[in-house]
Amino acid sequence: MRPVPLSPAHWPQARPFRFGDVELLDTDLDGAVRSLVDVASSGTGQGVHLCNAYTLSLAGRDECYRATLAHPGAVNLPDGTPVSWFYRLAHGGPAHGPVRGPSLMTAVLRQPGRRHFLLGGTPEVLAALEREIADGYPQAKVVGSLAPPFQDPDRRDIEAFADAIRVSGAEIVWVGLGTPRQDQVIAALTPEVSAVLVGVGAAFDFLSGHKPEAPAVLHKTGLEWVYRLLSEPRRLWRRYLFGNSMFVLQAFRQLRGR
């Protein structure tokens, strides 16, 4: 199984740019949906990583994680207004993005005839998510789901995930395992399955109703992280305090260098 290379044929409206050593594609939600469906219809593997400020700050200081985002078949899309602000400052023009995980997932679920697999969350979250999809997106077909233990998977786990995805016949696999675990799993699975794998972080919790999503009015303000921090301060304070600070520092250095 060979992953799909990064090709203008699959991402015709996207504009490549770099943040540090991570290569990203700037595209809007509609463009991302069209490209995902196009690649899914081709029956080959591709790994789609949604990169927010925390993701990029982690890649800046972790060489192994940086390599994960550069695996064969990887596509990195900007997720979060701060990343799109960086694009505008670096390139002197407005960004098409960002592409948010929950928005991308719901938009693709509206596409008729697609076969979906859910990887991540807890059994309770997956059960609620499958009910939500059945009720709200009847045109989508969930052909399988798996809630693995909350731990770093080994090779046997990856093989089990791949077997389940192949047996299901899924075209699109939504991976909700959190950063960086979901990106590592996507990198390992991309050459093993004939599906597009998309890391969507907390989208499983939001769409299933297990956690509150930031109001839409905050999505383009760059302050969505504040809402999430106030919702889960004990779990997220370190991520946002250090991750966002490192992102701003890296962005400043890169912009100054230009």
Backbone hydrogen bonds, N-H to C=O, Kabsch-Sander energy under -0.5 kcal/mol:
donor,donor_aa,acceptor,acceptor_aa,energy
4,V,45,G,-3.3
7,S,5,P,-0.7
10,H,7,S,-1.5
11,W,7,S,-1.5
14,A,11,W,-1.1
15,R,26,D,-1.9
17,F,24,L,-2.2
19,F,22,V,-2.4
22,V,19,F,-2.1
23,E,21,D,-0.5
24,L,17,F,-3.4
25,L,76,N,-2.6
26,D,15,R,-3.0
27,T,25,L,-0.7
32,A,28,D,-2.4
33,V,29,L,-2.5
34,R,30,D,-2.5
35,S,31,G,-2.3
36,L,32,A,-2.5
37,V,33,V,-2.5
38,D,34,R,-2.2
39,V,35,S,-2.7
40,A,36,L,-2.8
41,S,37,V,-2.2
42,S,38,D,-0.9
42,S,39,V,-0.7
43,G,39,V,-0.6
43,G,40,A,-1.1
44,T,39,V,-0.9
46,Q,195,A,-1.5
47,G,73,G,-1.8
48,V,46,Q,-0.5
48,V,197,L,-3.5
49,H,47,G,-0.5
49,H,75,V,-3.1
50,L,199,G,-0.5
51,C,49,H,-0.7
51,C,77,L,-3.2
52,N,50,L,-0.7
56,L,52,N,-2.4
57,S,53,A,-2.2
58,L,54,Y,-2.4
59,A,55,T,-2.2
60,G,56,L,-1.5
61,R,57,S,-0.8
61,R,58,L,-0.8
62,D,58,L,-1.1
66,R,62,D,-2.3
67,A,63,E,-2.1
68,T,64,C,-1.6
69,L,65,Y,-1.5
70,A,67,A,-1.3
71,H,68,T,-1.2
74,A,71,H,-2.2
75,V,47,G,-2.4
77,L,49,H,-2.8
77,L,75,V,-0.5
79,D,51,C,-2.8
80,G,78,P,-0.5
83,V,80,G,-0.8
84,S,80,G,-1.3
85,W,81,T,-2.5
86,F,82,P,-2.0
87,Y,83,V,-1.9
88,R,84,S,-2.2
89,L,85,W,-2.4
90,A,86,F,-2.7
91,H,87,Y,-2.4
92,G,88,R,-1.7
99,V,78,P,-2.9
100,R,98,P,-0.5
104,L,100,R,-2.7
105,M,101,G,-2.6
106,T,102,P,-2.3
107,A,103,S,-2.1
108,V,104,L,-2.3
109,L,105,M,-2.2
110,R,106,T,-0.9
111,Q,108,V,-1.6
113,G,139,Q,-1.2
114,R,111,Q,-0.9
116,H,114,R,-0.5
116,H,141,K,-3.1
117,F,172,I,-2.1
118,L,144,G,-2.0
119,L,117,F,-0.5
119,L,174,W,-3.0
120,G,118,L,-0.5
120,G,146,L,-2.7
121,G,176,G,-1.1
126,L,122,T,-2.9
127,A,123,P,-2.3
128,A,124,E,-2.1
129,L,125,V,-2.7
130,E,126,L,-2.8
131,R,127,A,-1.8
132,E,128,A,-2.3
133,I,129,L,-2.6
134,A,130,E,-2.5
135,D,131,R,-2.3
136,G,132,E,-3.2
137,Y,133,I,-2.6
140,A,137,Y,-2.2
141,K,114,R,-1.9
142,V,140,A,-0.6
143,V,116,H,-2.7
143,V,141,K,-0.8
144,G,116,H,-0.8
146,L,118,L,-2.4
151,Q,149,P,-2.1
158,I,154,D,-2.2
159,E,155,R,-2.4
160,A,156,R,-2.0
161,F,157,D,-2.8
162,A,158,I,-2.8
163,D,159,E,-2.4
164,A,160,A,-2.2
165,I,161,F,-2.3
166,R,162,A,-2.7
167,V,163,D,-2.5
168,S,164,A,-1.7
169,G,165,I,-1.2
169,G,166,R,-0.5
170,A,165,I,-1.1
171,E,115,R,-2.3
172,I,115,R,-2.1
173,V,196,V,-3.3
174,W,117,F,-2.9
174,W,172,I,-0.5
175,V,173,V,-0.6
175,V,198,V,-3.1
176,G,119,L,-2.7
176,G,174,W,-0.6
182,Q,178,G,-3.4
184,Q,180,P,-1.9
185,V,181,R,-2.3
186,I,182,Q,-2.3
187,A,183,D,-2.3
188,A,184,Q,-1.8
189,L,185,V,-2.2
190,T,186,I,-2.3
192,E,189,L,-2.0
193,V,189,L,-1.2
193,V,190,T,-0.5
195,A,193,V,-0.9
196,V,171,E,-2.7
197,L,46,Q,-3.0
197,L,195,A,-0.5
198,V,173,V,-2.9
198,V,196,V,-0.5
199,G,48,V,-2.2
200,V,175,V,-2.3
200,V,198,V,-0.6
201,G,175,V,-0.6
203,A,200,V,-2.2
204,F,201,G,-0.7
206,F,202,A,-2.2
207,L,203,A,-3.0
208,S,204,F,-1.7
209,G,205,D,-0.6
209,G,206,F,-0.9
210,H,205,D,-1.5
211,K,205,D,-1.6
218,L,215,P,-2.1
219,H,216,A,-1.3
221,T,218,L,-1.4
222,G,218,L,-0.6
223,L,218,L,-0.7
226,V,223,L,-0.9
227,Y,223,L,-1.2
228,R,224,E,-1.9
229,L,225,W,-2.6
230,L,226,V,-2.4
231,S,227,Y,-1.6
232,E,228,R,-2.2
236,L,232,E,-2.2
237,W,233,P,-1.8
240,Y,236,L,-2.3
241,L,237,W,-2.6
242,F,238,R,-2.2
243,G,238,R,-0.8
243,G,239,R,-1.5
244,N,240,Y,-1.1
245,S,241,L,-0.9
246,M,242,F,-2.5
247,F,243,G,-2.1
248,V,244,N,-2.4
249,L,245,S,-2.2
250,Q,246,M,-2.7
251,A,247,F,-2.8
252,F,248,V,-2.5
253,R,249,L,-2.3
254,Q,250,Q,-2.3
255,L,251,A,-2.7
256,R,252,F,-2.6
257,G,253,R,-2.0
258,R,254,Q,-1.1
